[in-house]
């Protein structure tokens, strides 16, 4: 349903040598219709850049993005996005925020009002339709942002750490709500997160990106049964998946910091010392 084929992205360098900065390198990923795929990796590995390419906000330097086999080179109405940063319009009520995309798409005022009200009810904000963002908690504002993305019924939902600014308890609750909504809409989801637990609880598969330039080093199948809830957290199967993710991230973090070279040098020195001692 969605394909990334050998996608690379580089930017003009801000470094003193005047070269280029490569954010992504040869990223290829096929996502099935209705699949939930999480993307994890260290900071600066290109996770957000990857979503921006899928959203059509920035072009790939090389490679292709395809949706249903058709090449996509710009913003696409079939794709919706939820950001980590505050993205509600502060001068609009929750109702008007959710109506915004519908009205921009030419939906009548009466239909937009009805659909927005139904979506706010689905995300647990019934009774808060006329509240402005500054009258809502951070978790409630993210519910508004999710409702605004879902109400237009996009085929693909992109989520860039949508719960990253929230406390752990709220993240878990909203994660459960997101699973319920996803199962009801059938949308395909690409979900960027730094949280290993969040990735494991939500996803069908998890794409692990290397440190910059980002490339997929592992695609992990999440075999936990659905429907899921937070009750799976701490089970042996859940712990095994998060442990597998941590091993990859730990190795990439060490490599990014240059610690793998230091470790290799230490191991070589220890081996040489043992050899000399034996002789």
KEROZA-676268 format. One record per residue (C-alpha): residue number from 1; residue in three letters; chain; x negated, y, z. Coordinates in nm, 4 decimals, m for minus. Example, Ala and Ser with C-alpha at 12.3 -4.5 7.8 and 13.67 -1.06 7.14 Angstrom:
BEGIN
<site resi="1" resn="Ala" chain="A" xx="m1.2300" yy="m0.4500" zz="0.7800"/>
<site resi="2" resn="Ser" chain="A" xx="m1.3670" yy="m0.1060" zz="0.7140"/>
This chain:
BEGIN
<site resi="1" resn="Unk" chain="A" xx="0.0000" yy="0.0000" zz="0.0000"/>
<site resi="2" resn="Unk" chain="A" xx="m0.2891" yy="0.2320" zz="0.0846"/>
<site resi="3" resn="Unk" chain="A" xx="m0.6434" yy="0.1837" zz="m0.0437"/>
<site resi="4" resn="Unk" chain="A" xx="m0.9703" yy="0.3610" zz="0.0152"/>
<site resi="5" resn="Unk" chain="A" xx="m1.2278" yy="0.2539" zz="m0.2422"/>
<site resi="6" resn="Unk" chain="A" xx="m1.5969" yy="0.3356" zz="m0.1842"/>
<site resi="7" resn="Unk" chain="A" xx="m1.5135" yy="0.6747" zz="m0.0321"/>
<site resi="8" resn="Unk" chain="A" xx="m1.8074" yy="0.9026" zz="0.0460"/>
<site resi="9" resn="Unk" chain="A" xx="m1.8018" yy="1.2553" zz="0.1835"/>
<site resi="10" resn="Unk" chain="A" xx="m2.0885" yy="1.4966" zz="0.2163"/>
<site resi="11" resn="Unk" chain="A" xx="m2.1022" yy="1.8636" zz="0.3043"/>
<site resi="12" resn="Unk" chain="A" xx="m2.3455" yy="2.1408" zz="0.2282"/>
<site resi="13" resn="Unk" chain="A" xx="m2.6042" yy="2.1254" zz="0.5023"/>
<site resi="14" resn="Unk" chain="A" xx="m2.6251" yy="2.3561" zz="0.8001"/>
<site resi="15" resn="Unk" chain="A" xx="m2.9587" yy="2.1962" zz="0.8775"/>
<site resi="16" resn="Unk" chain="A" xx="m3.2879" yy="2.3787" zz="0.8307"/>
<site resi="17" resn="Unk" chain="A" xx="m3.4094" yy="2.1474" zz="0.5540"/>
<site resi="18" resn="Unk" chain="A" xx="m3.1341" yy="2.2666" zz="0.3216"/>
<site resi="19" resn="Unk" chain="A" xx="m3.0163" yy="1.9145" zz="0.2374"/>
<site resi="20" resn="Unk" chain="A" xx="m2.6666" yy="1.7717" zz="0.2670"/>
<site resi="21" resn="Unk" chain="A" xx="m2.4832" yy="1.6221" zz="0.5623"/>
<site resi="22" resn="Unk" chain="A" xx="m2.3153" yy="1.2922" zz="0.4784"/>
<site resi="23" resn="Unk" chain="A" xx="m2.0056" yy="1.2284" zz="0.6877"/>
<site resi="24" resn="Unk" chain="A" xx="m1.8805" yy="0.9050" zz="0.5269"/>
<site resi="25" resn="Unk" chain="A" xx="m2.0548" yy="0.6381" zz="0.3233"/>
<site resi="26" resn="Unk" chain="A" xx="m1.8846" yy="0.3804" zz="0.0997"/>
<site resi="27" resn="Unk" chain="A" xx="m1.5700" yy="0.3388" zz="0.3085"/>
<site resi="28" resn="Unk" chain="A" xx="m1.3348" yy="0.0796" zz="0.1617"/>
<site resi="29" resn="Unk" chain="A" xx="m1.0146" yy="m0.0183" zz="0.3393"/>
<site resi="30" resn="Unk" chain="A" xx="m0.6860" yy="m0.1753" zz="0.2277"/>
<site resi="31" resn="Unk" chain="A" xx="m0.3824" yy="m0.1221" zz="0.4481"/>
<site resi="32" resn="Unk" chain="A" xx="m0.0608" yy="m0.3188" zz="0.4071"/>
<site resi="33" resn="Unk" chain="A" xx="0.2816" yy="m0.1582" zz="0.4105"/>
<site resi="34" resn="Unk" chain="A" xx="0.4082" yy="m0.1189" zz="0.7665"/>
<site resi="35" resn="Unk" chain="A" xx="0.0680" yy="m0.1996" zz="0.9190"/>
<site resi="36" resn="Unk" chain="A" xx="m0.0721" yy="m0.0150" zz="1.2212"/>
<site resi="37" resn="Unk" chain="A" xx="m0.4488" yy="0.0357" zz="1.1861"/>
<site resi="38" resn="Unk" chain="A" xx="m0.6573" yy="0.2064" zz="1.4539"/>
<site resi="39" resn="Unk" chain="A" xx="m0.9917" yy="0.3676" zz="1.3738"/>
<site resi="40" resn="Unk" chain="A" xx="m1.2577" yy="0.4020" zz="1.6414"/>
<site resi="41" resn="Unk" chain="A" xx="m1.6172" yy="0.5210" zz="1.6448"/>
<site resi="42" resn="Unk" chain="A" xx="m1.8538" yy="0.7556" zz="1.8205"/>
<site resi="43" resn="Unk" chain="A" xx="m1.8090" yy="1.1329" zz="1.8082"/>
<site resi="44" resn="Unk" chain="A" xx="m1.9140" yy="1.2813" zz="1.4756"/>
<site resi="45" resn="Unk" chain="A" xx="m1.8897" yy="0.9535" zz="1.2819"/>
<site resi="46" resn="Unk" chain="A" xx="m1.6324" yy="1.0874" zz="1.0341"/>
<site resi="47" resn="Unk" chain="A" xx="m1.3032" yy="0.9559" zz="1.1765"/>
<site resi="48" resn="Unk" chain="A" xx="m1.1195" yy="1.2861" zz="1.1404"/>
<site resi="49" resn="Unk" chain="A" xx="m1.2766" yy="1.3469" zz="0.7989"/>
<site resi="50" resn="Unk" chain="A" xx="m1.1399" yy="1.0116" zz="0.6850"/>
<site resi="51" resn="Unk" chain="A" xx="m0.7867" yy="1.1084" zz="0.7891"/>
<site resi="52" resn="Unk" chain="A" xx="m0.8222" yy="1.4489" zz="0.6232"/>
<site resi="53" resn="Unk" chain="A" xx="m0.9123" yy="1.2751" zz="0.2961"/>
<site resi="54" resn="Unk" chain="A" xx="m0.6088" yy="1.0442" zz="0.3219"/>
<site resi="55" resn="Unk" chain="A" xx="m0.3909" yy="1.3490" zz="0.4012"/>
<site resi="56" resn="Unk" chain="A" xx="m0.5273" yy="1.5276" zz="0.0950"/>
<site resi="57" resn="Unk" chain="A" xx="m0.6600" yy="1.8152" zz="0.3047"/>
<site resi="58" resn="Unk" chain="A" xx="m1.0179" yy="1.7667" zz="0.1820"/>
<site resi="59" resn="Unk" chain="A" xx="m1.1397" yy="1.5840" zz="m0.1288"/>
<site resi="60" resn="Unk" chain="A" xx="m1.3681" yy="1.2836" zz="m0.1210"/>
<site resi="61" resn="Unk" chain="A" xx="m1.7100" yy="1.3489" zz="m0.2737"/>
<site resi="62" resn="Unk" chain="A" xx="m1.6946" yy="1.0129" zz="m0.4497"/>
<site resi="63" resn="Unk" chain="A" xx="m1.4593" yy="0.7154" zz="m0.4409"/>
<site resi="64" resn="Unk" chain="A" xx="m1.0823" yy="0.6949" zz="m0.4623"/>
<site resi="65" resn="Unk" chain="A" xx="m0.7715" yy="0.7067" zz="m0.2466"/>
<site resi="66" resn="Unk" chain="A" xx="m0.4687" yy="0.5167" zz="m0.3795"/>
<site resi="67" resn="Unk" chain="A" xx="m0.1148" yy="0.4887" zz="m0.2507"/>
<site resi="68" resn="Unk" chain="A" xx="0.0877" yy="0.2113" zz="m0.4153"/>
<site resi="69" resn="Unk" chain="A" xx="m0.1883" yy="0.1886" zz="m0.6735"/>
<site resi="70" resn="Unk" chain="A" xx="m0.1652" yy="0.5556" zz="m0.7743"/>
<site resi="71" resn="Unk" chain="A" xx="m0.4705" yy="0.7749" zz="m0.7309"/>
<site resi="72" resn="Unk" chain="A" xx="m0.4131" yy="1.0624" zz="m0.4853"/>
<site resi="73" resn="Unk" chain="A" xx="m0.6233" yy="1.3791" zz="m0.5026"/>
<site resi="74" resn="Unk" chain="A" xx="m0.4305" yy="1.6275" zz="m0.2897"/>
<site resi="75" resn="Unk" chain="A" xx="m0.1545" yy="1.6754" zz="m0.0315"/>
<site resi="76" resn="Unk" chain="A" xx="0.1185" yy="1.4161" zz="m0.0673"/>
<site resi="77" resn="Unk" chain="A" xx="0.4775" yy="1.4318" zz="0.0661"/>
<site resi="78" resn="Unk" chain="A" xx="0.4562" yy="1.0589" zz="0.1413"/>
<site resi="79" resn="Unk" chain="A" xx="0.1962" yy="1.1307" zz="0.4111"/>
<site resi="80" resn="Unk" chain="A" xx="0.2632" yy="1.2931" zz="0.7517"/>
<site resi="81" resn="Unk" chain="A" xx="0.0051" yy="1.3928" zz="1.0122"/>
<site resi="82" resn="Unk" chain="A" xx="m0.0092" yy="1.4470" zz="1.3877"/>
<site resi="83" resn="Unk" chain="A" xx="m0.3126" yy="1.6300" zz="1.5262"/>
<site resi="84" resn="Unk" chain="A" xx="m0.4783" yy="1.6215" zz="1.8672"/>
<site resi="85" resn="Unk" chain="A" xx="m0.4737" yy="1.9986" zz="1.8957"/>
<site resi="86" resn="Unk" chain="A" xx="m0.1578" yy="2.1864" zz="1.9867"/>
<site resi="87" resn="Unk" chain="A" xx="0.0346" yy="2.1927" zz="1.6603"/>
<site resi="88" resn="Unk" chain="A" xx="0.3853" yy="2.3025" zz="1.7543"/>
<site resi="89" resn="Unk" chain="A" xx="0.4906" yy="2.6509" zz="1.6487"/>
<site resi="90" resn="Unk" chain="A" xx="0.5155" yy="2.8491" zz="1.9739"/>
<site resi="91" resn="Unk" chain="A" xx="0.7767" yy="3.0891" zz="1.8373"/>
<site resi="92" resn="Unk" chain="A" xx="1.0184" yy="2.8065" zz="1.7458"/>
<site resi="93" resn="Unk" chain="A" xx="1.2303" yy="2.5900" zz="1.9728"/>
<site resi="94" resn="Unk" chain="A" xx="1.1791" yy="2.2127" zz="1.9784"/>
<site resi="95" resn="Unk" chain="A" xx="1.4796" yy="2.1785" zz="1.7477"/>
<site resi="96" resn="Unk" chain="A" xx="1.3493" yy="2.4381" zz="1.5014"/>
<site resi="97" resn="Unk" chain="A" xx="0.9999" yy="2.2823" zz="1.5092"/>
<site resi="98" resn="Unk" chain="A" xx="1.1381" yy="1.9469" zz="1.4009"/>
<site resi="99" resn="Unk" chain="A" xx="1.3661" yy="2.1050" zz="1.1407"/>
<site resi="100" resn="Unk" chain="A" xx="1.0750" yy="2.2953" zz="0.9853"/>
<site resi="101" resn="Unk" chain="A" xx="0.9471" yy="2.0227" zz="0.7511"/>
<site resi="102" resn="Unk" chain="A" xx="1.2988" yy="1.9240" zz="0.6475"/>
<site resi="103" resn="Unk" chain="A" xx="1.3933" yy="2.2794" zz="0.5570"/>
<site resi="104" resn="Unk" chain="A" xx="1.0656" yy="2.3211" zz="0.3648"/>
<site resi="105" resn="Unk" chain="A" xx="1.1582" yy="2.0077" zz="0.1679"/>
<site resi="106" resn="Unk" chain="A" xx="1.4931" yy="2.1591" zz="0.0695"/>
<site resi="107" resn="Unk" chain="A" xx="1.7188" yy="1.9736" zz="0.3139"/>
<site resi="108" resn="Unk" chain="A" xx="2.0347" yy="2.1694" zz="0.3940"/>
<site resi="109" resn="Unk" chain="A" xx="2.0613" yy="2.3430" zz="0.7301"/>
<site resi="110" resn="Unk" chain="A" xx="2.3449" yy="2.1199" zz="0.8462"/>
<site resi="111" resn="Unk" chain="A" xx="2.1623" yy="1.7976" zz="0.7541"/>
<site resi="112" resn="Unk" chain="A" xx="1.8303" yy="1.9222" zz="0.8965"/>
<site resi="113" resn="Unk" chain="A" xx="1.9960" yy="2.0109" zz="1.2264"/>
<site resi="114" resn="Unk" chain="A" xx="2.1569" yy="1.6676" zz="1.2516"/>
<site resi="115" resn="Unk" chain="A" xx="1.8390" yy="1.4762" zz="1.1617"/>
<site resi="116" resn="Unk" chain="A" xx="1.6177" yy="1.6826" zz="1.3943"/>
<site resi="117" resn="Unk" chain="A" xx="1.8575" yy="1.6353" zz="1.6844"/>
<site resi="118" resn="Unk" chain="A" xx="1.8646" yy="1.2593" zz="1.6281"/>
<site resi="119" resn="Unk" chain="A" xx="1.4839" yy="1.2418" zz="1.6121"/>
<site resi="120" resn="Unk" chain="A" xx="1.4420" yy="1.4454" zz="1.9313"/>
<site resi="121" resn="Unk" chain="A" xx="1.6789" yy="1.2025" zz="2.1000"/>
<site resi="122" resn="Unk" chain="A" xx="1.4683" yy="0.9091" zz="1.9741"/>
<site resi="123" resn="Unk" chain="A" xx="1.1479" yy="1.0557" zz="2.1223"/>
<site resi="124" resn="Unk" chain="A" xx="1.3167" yy="1.1144" zz="2.4578"/>
<site resi="125" resn="Unk" chain="A" xx="1.3760" yy="1.4885" zz="2.4342"/>
<site resi="126" resn="Unk" chain="A" xx="1.7547" yy="1.4956" zz="2.4419"/>
<site resi="127" resn="Unk" chain="A" xx="1.8542" yy="1.8088" zz="2.6330"/>
<site resi="128" resn="Unk" chain="A" xx="1.5327" yy="1.9951" zz="2.5445"/>
<site resi="129" resn="Unk" chain="A" xx="1.6308" yy="2.0984" zz="2.1921"/>
<site resi="130" resn="Unk" chain="A" xx="1.6431" yy="2.4694" zz="2.2765"/>
<site resi="131" resn="Unk" chain="A" xx="1.3231" yy="2.4790" zz="2.4829"/>
<site resi="132" resn="Unk" chain="A" xx="1.0162" yy="2.6576" zz="2.3474"/>
<site resi="133" resn="Unk" chain="A" xx="0.6745" yy="2.4835" zz="2.3577"/>
<site resi="134" resn="Unk" chain="A" xx="0.5546" yy="2.6883" zz="2.6558"/>
<site resi="135" resn="Unk" chain="A" xx="0.8525" yy="2.5503" zz="2.8497"/>
<site resi="136" resn="Unk" chain="A" xx="0.7453" yy="2.1913" zz="2.7831"/>
<site resi="137" resn="Unk" chain="A" xx="0.4669" yy="1.9739" zz="2.9258"/>
<site resi="138" resn="Unk" chain="A" xx="0.1741" yy="1.8660" zz="2.7091"/>
<site resi="139" resn="Unk" chain="A" xx="0.3244" yy="1.5203" zz="2.6624"/>
<site resi="140" resn="Unk" chain="A" xx="0.6605" yy="1.6667" zz="2.5621"/>
<site resi="141" resn="Unk" chain="A" xx="0.4952" yy="1.8982" zz="2.3087"/>
<site resi="142" resn="Unk" chain="A" xx="0.3258" yy="1.5971" zz="2.1504"/>
<site resi="143" resn="Unk" chain="A" xx="0.6642" yy="1.4252" zz="2.1331"/>
<site resi="144" resn="Unk" chain="A" xx="0.7892" yy="1.7278" zz="1.9380"/>
<site resi="145" resn="Unk" chain="A" xx="0.4892" yy="1.7019" zz="1.7026"/>
<site resi="146" resn="Unk" chain="A" xx="0.5524" yy="1.3298" zz="1.6515"/>
<site resi="147" resn="Unk" chain="A" xx="0.9220" yy="1.3921" zz="1.5904"/>
<site resi="148" resn="Unk" chain="A" xx="0.8348" yy="1.6597" zz="1.3329"/>
<site resi="149" resn="Unk" chain="A" xx="0.6045" yy="1.4141" zz="1.1505"/>
<site resi="150" resn="Unk" chain="A" xx="0.8533" yy="1.1251" zz="1.1597"/>
<site resi="151" resn="Unk" chain="A" xx="1.1721" yy="1.3115" zz="1.0702"/>
<site resi="152" resn="Unk" chain="A" xx="1.0737" yy="1.3475" zz="0.7033"/>
<site resi="153" resn="Unk" chain="A" xx="1.0366" yy="0.9670" zz="0.6851"/>
<site resi="154" resn="Unk" chain="A" xx="0.6830" yy="0.9617" zz="0.5393"/>
<site resi="155" resn="Unk" chain="A" xx="0.5489" yy="0.6299" zz="0.4204"/>
<site resi="156" resn="Unk" chain="A" xx="0.2139" yy="0.6908" zz="0.5923"/>
<site resi="157" resn="Unk" chain="A" xx="0.1651" yy="0.8529" zz="0.9334"/>
<site resi="158" resn="Unk" chain="A" xx="m0.1843" yy="0.9792" zz="1.0189"/>
<site resi="159" resn="Unk" chain="A" xx="m0.2595" yy="1.0398" zz="1.3865"/>
<site resi="160" resn="Unk" chain="A" xx="m0.5832" yy="1.2076" zz="1.4905"/>
<site resi="161" resn="Unk" chain="A" xx="m0.6203" yy="1.1376" zz="1.8632"/>
<site resi="162" resn="Unk" chain="A" xx="m0.2644" yy="1.2576" zz="1.9295"/>
<site resi="163" resn="Unk" chain="A" xx="m0.2842" yy="1.1685" zz="2.2994"/>
<site resi="164" resn="Unk" chain="A" xx="m0.6479" yy="1.2669" zz="2.3559"/>
<site resi="165" resn="Unk" chain="A" xx="m0.5696" yy="1.5748" zz="2.5668"/>
<site resi="166" resn="Unk" chain="A" xx="m0.3268" yy="1.3914" zz="2.7958"/>
<site resi="167" resn="Unk" chain="A" xx="m0.3819" yy="1.2057" zz="3.1219"/>
<site resi="168" resn="Unk" chain="A" xx="m0.4130" yy="0.8272" zz="3.1130"/>
<site resi="169" resn="Unk" chain="A" xx="m0.0645" yy="0.7548" zz="3.2496"/>
<site resi="170" resn="Unk" chain="A" xx="0.1022" yy="0.9822" zz="2.9941"/>
<site resi="171" resn="Unk" chain="A" xx="m0.1069" yy="0.8295" zz="2.7145"/>
<site resi="172" resn="Unk" chain="A" xx="0.0145" yy="0.4806" zz="2.8046"/>
<site resi="173" resn="Unk" chain="A" xx="0.3789" yy="0.5899" zz="2.8214"/>
<site resi="174" resn="Unk" chain="A" xx="0.3597" yy="0.7720" zz="2.4876"/>
<site resi="175" resn="Unk" chain="A" xx="0.1760" yy="0.4758" zz="2.3348"/>
<site resi="176" resn="Unk" chain="A" xx="0.4681" yy="0.2515" zz="2.4261"/>
<site resi="177" resn="Unk" chain="A" xx="0.7112" yy="0.5081" zz="2.2835"/>
<site resi="178" resn="Unk" chain="A" xx="0.5078" yy="0.5285" zz="1.9638"/>
<site resi="179" resn="Unk" chain="A" xx="0.5212" yy="0.1510" zz="1.9201"/>
<site resi="180" resn="Unk" chain="A" xx="0.8977" yy="0.1581" zz="1.9607"/>
<site resi="181" resn="Unk" chain="A" xx="0.9351" yy="0.4361" zz="1.7018"/>
<site resi="182" resn="Unk" chain="A" xx="0.6914" yy="0.2715" zz="1.4598"/>
<site resi="183" resn="Unk" chain="A" xx="0.8775" yy="m0.0576" zz="1.4736"/>
<site resi="184" resn="Unk" chain="A" xx="1.2007" yy="0.1319" zz="1.4022"/>
<site resi="185" resn="Unk" chain="A" xx="1.0736" yy="0.3316" zz="1.1043"/>
<site resi="186" resn="Unk" chain="A" xx="0.8487" yy="0.0787" zz="0.9283"/>
<site resi="187" resn="Unk" chain="A" xx="0.5912" yy="0.3493" zz="0.8486"/>
<site resi="188" resn="Unk" chain="A" xx="0.2280" yy="0.2633" zz="0.7861"/>
<site resi="189" resn="Unk" chain="A" xx="0.0051" yy="0.4178" zz="1.0551"/>
<site resi="190" resn="Unk" chain="A" xx="m0.3623" yy="0.5164" zz="1.0631"/>
<site resi="191" resn="Unk" chain="A" xx="m0.4459" yy="0.6091" zz="1.4220"/>
<site resi="192" resn="Unk" chain="A" xx="m0.7784" yy="0.7617" zz="1.5308"/>
<site resi="193" resn="Unk" chain="A" xx="m0.8680" yy="0.7219" zz="1.8972"/>
<site resi="194" resn="Unk" chain="A" xx="m1.1669" yy="0.7135" zz="2.1311"/>
<site resi="195" resn="Unk" chain="A" xx="m0.9778" yy="0.4873" zz="2.3717"/>
<site resi="196" resn="Unk" chain="A" xx="m1.0546" yy="0.1169" zz="2.3329"/>
<site resi="197" resn="Unk" chain="A" xx="m0.7463" yy="0.0246" zz="2.5362"/>
<site resi="198" resn="Unk" chain="A" xx="m0.5239" yy="0.2447" zz="2.3208"/>
<site resi="199" resn="Unk" chain="A" xx="m0.6608" yy="0.0923" zz="2.0011"/>
<site resi="200" resn="Unk" chain="A" xx="m0.6088" yy="m0.2620" zz="2.1287"/>
<site resi="201" resn="Unk" chain="A" xx="m0.2582" yy="m0.2000" zz="2.2610"/>
<site resi="202" resn="Unk" chain="A" xx="m0.1267" yy="m0.0330" zz="1.9461"/>
<site resi="203" resn="Unk" chain="A" xx="m0.2965" yy="m0.1795" zz="1.6401"/>
<site resi="204" resn="Unk" chain="A" xx="m0.2612" yy="m0.4775" zz="1.4096"/>
<site resi="205" resn="Unk" chain="A" xx="m0.6233" yy="m0.4218" zz="1.3045"/>
<site resi="206" resn="Unk" chain="A" xx="m0.9029" yy="m0.1977" zz="1.4282"/>
<site resi="207" resn="Unk" chain="A" xx="m1.1618" yy="m0.0466" zz="1.1939"/>
<site resi="208" resn="Unk" chain="A" xx="m1.4897" yy="0.0232" zz="1.3733"/>
<site resi="209" resn="Unk" chain="A" xx="m1.6958" yy="0.3020" zz="1.2170"/>
<site resi="210" resn="Unk" chain="A" xx="m2.0722" yy="0.3289" zz="1.2467"/>
<site resi="211" resn="Unk" chain="A" xx="m2.2448" yy="0.6439" zz="1.3637"/>
<site resi="212" resn="Unk" chain="A" xx="m2.2899" yy="0.9077" zz="1.0931"/>
<site resi="213" resn="Unk" chain="A" xx="m2.2634" yy="0.8536" zz="0.8069"/>
<site resi="214" resn="Unk" chain="A" xx="m1.9507" yy="0.6632" zz="0.8970"/>
<site resi="215" resn="Unk" chain="A" xx="m1.8958" yy="0.3276" zz="0.7331"/>
<site resi="216" resn="Unk" chain="A" xx="m1.6787" yy="0.0377" zz="0.8411"/>
<site resi="217" resn="Unk" chain="A" xx="m1.8973" yy="m0.2122" zz="1.0233"/>
<site resi="218" resn="Unk" chain="A" xx="m1.6204" yy="m0.4374" zz="1.1505"/>
<site resi="219" resn="Unk" chain="A" xx="m1.2470" yy="m0.4946" zz="1.0977"/>
<site resi="220" resn="Unk" chain="A" xx="m1.1028" yy="m0.6628" zz="1.4042"/>
<site resi="221" resn="Unk" chain="A" xx="m0.7697" yy="m0.8458" zz="1.3945"/>
<site resi="222" resn="Unk" chain="A" xx="m0.5603" yy="m0.7860" zz="1.7053"/>
<site resi="223" resn="Unk" chain="A" xx="m0.3779" yy="m1.1125" zz="1.7661"/>
<site resi="224" resn="Unk" chain="A" xx="m0.1830" yy="m0.9971" zz="2.0721"/>
<site resi="225" resn="Unk" chain="A" xx="0.1864" yy="m1.0832" zz="2.0284"/>
<site resi="226" resn="Unk" chain="A" xx="0.4456" yy="m0.8195" zz="1.9472"/>
<site resi="227" resn="Unk" chain="A" xx="0.6497" yy="m0.6480" zz="2.0759"/>
<site resi="228" resn="Unk" chain="A" xx="0.3838" yy="m0.5117" zz="2.3107"/>
<site resi="229" resn="Unk" chain="A" xx="0.3915" yy="m0.3052" zz="2.6251"/>
<site resi="230" resn="Unk" chain="A" xx="0.1379" yy="m0.1822" zz="2.8792"/>
<site resi="231" resn="Unk" chain="A" xx="0.1810" yy="m0.5122" zz="3.0641"/>
<site resi="232" resn="Unk" chain="A" xx="m0.0764" yy="m0.6692" zz="2.8316"/>
<site resi="233" resn="Unk" chain="A" xx="m0.3482" yy="m0.4373" zz="2.9653"/>
<site resi="234" resn="Unk" chain="A" xx="m0.5868" yy="m0.6395" zz="3.1802"/>
<site resi="235" resn="Unk" chain="A" xx="m0.4914" yy="m0.9793" zz="3.0396"/>
<site resi="236" resn="Unk" chain="A" xx="m0.7842" yy="m1.1997" zz="2.9298"/>
<site resi="237" resn="Unk" chain="A" xx="m0.6938" yy="m1.1678" zz="2.5598"/>
<site resi="238" resn="Unk" chain="A" xx="m0.6730" yy="m0.7887" zz="2.5878"/>
<site resi="239" resn="Unk" chain="A" xx="m1.0031" yy="m0.7690" zz="2.7759"/>
<site resi="240" resn="Unk" chain="A" xx="m1.1715" yy="m0.9856" zz="2.5121"/>
<site resi="241" resn="Unk" chain="A" xx="m1.0714" yy="m0.7403" zz="2.2373"/>
<site resi="242" resn="Unk" chain="A" xx="m1.1822" yy="m0.4281" zz="2.4255"/>
<site resi="243" resn="Unk" chain="A" xx="m1.5076" yy="m0.6028" zz="2.5156"/>
<site resi="244" resn="Unk" chain="A" xx="m1.5720" yy="m0.6810" zz="2.1493"/>
<site resi="245" resn="Unk" chain="A" xx="m1.5042" yy="m0.3166" zz="2.0576"/>
<site resi="246" resn="Unk" chain="A" xx="m1.7362" yy="m0.1921" zz="2.3313"/>
<site resi="247" resn="Unk" chain="A" xx="m2.0265" yy="m0.4041" zz="2.2067"/>
<site resi="248" resn="Unk" chain="A" xx="m2.0003" yy="m0.2434" zz="1.8635"/>
<site resi="249" resn="Unk" chain="A" xx="m1.9704" yy="0.1087" zz="1.9996"/>
<site resi="250" resn="Unk" chain="A" xx="m2.2520" yy="0.0621" zz="2.2484"/>
<site resi="251" resn="Unk" chain="A" xx="m2.4850" yy="m0.0581" zz="1.9742"/>
<site resi="252" resn="Unk" chain="A" xx="m2.3916" yy="0.2320" zz="1.7462"/>
<site resi="253" resn="Unk" chain="A" xx="m2.4290" yy="0.4850" zz="2.0277"/>
<site resi="254" resn="Unk" chain="A" xx="m2.7765" yy="0.3570" zz="2.1054"/>
<site resi="255" resn="Unk" chain="A" xx="m2.8705" yy="0.3625" zz="1.7391"/>
<site resi="256" resn="Unk" chain="A" xx="m2.7396" yy="0.7169" zz="1.6988"/>
<site resi="257" resn="Unk" chain="A" xx="m2.9439" yy="0.8319" zz="1.9982"/>
<site resi="258" resn="Unk" chain="A" xx="m3.2565" yy="0.6585" zz="1.8686"/>
<site resi="259" resn="Unk" chain="A" xx="m3.2583" yy="0.4196" zz="2.1635"/>
<site resi="260" resn="Unk" chain="A" xx="m3.2548" yy="0.1076" zz="1.9464"/>
<site resi="261" resn="Unk" chain="A" xx="m3.5980" yy="0.1999" zz="1.8095"/>
<site resi="262" resn="Unk" chain="A" xx="m3.7250" yy="0.2567" zz="2.1634"/>
<site resi="263" resn="Unk" chain="A" xx="m3.5872" yy="m0.0795" zz="2.2736"/>
<site resi="264" resn="Unk" chain="A" xx="m3.7452" yy="m0.2557" zz="1.9744"/>
<site resi="265" resn="Unk" chain="A" xx="m4.0813" yy="m0.0934" zz="2.0538"/>
<site resi="266" resn="Unk" chain="A" xx="m4.0546" yy="m0.2022" zz="2.4165"/>
<site resi="267" resn="Unk" chain="A" xx="m3.9683" yy="m0.5585" zz="2.3169"/>
<site resi="268" resn="Unk" chain="A" xx="m4.2613" yy="m0.5677" zz="2.0735"/>
<site resi="269" resn="Unk" chain="A" xx="m4.4972" yy="m0.4337" zz="2.3397"/>
<site resi="270" resn="Unk" chain="A" xx="m4.3725" yy="m0.6919" zz="2.5918"/>
<site resi="271" resn="Unk" chain="A" xx="m4.4179" yy="m0.9718" zz="2.3374"/>
<site resi="272" resn="Unk" chain="A" xx="m4.7715" yy="m0.8525" zz="2.2563"/>
<site resi="273" resn="Unk" chain="A" xx="m4.8512" yy="m0.8358" zz="2.6267"/>
<site resi="274" resn="Unk" chain="A" xx="m4.7300" yy="m1.1916" zz="2.6803"/>
<site resi="275" resn="Unk" chain="A" xx="m4.9305" yy="m1.3119" zz="2.3811"/>
<site resi="276" resn="Unk" chain="A" xx="m5.2469" yy="m1.1468" zz="2.5087"/>
<site resi="277" resn="Unk" chain="A" xx="m5.1881" yy="m1.2866" zz="2.8551"/>
<site resi="278" resn="Unk" chain="A" xx="m5.1475" yy="m1.6362" zz="2.7201"/>
<site resi="279" resn="Unk" chain="A" xx="m5.4676" yy="m1.6099" zz="2.5179"/>
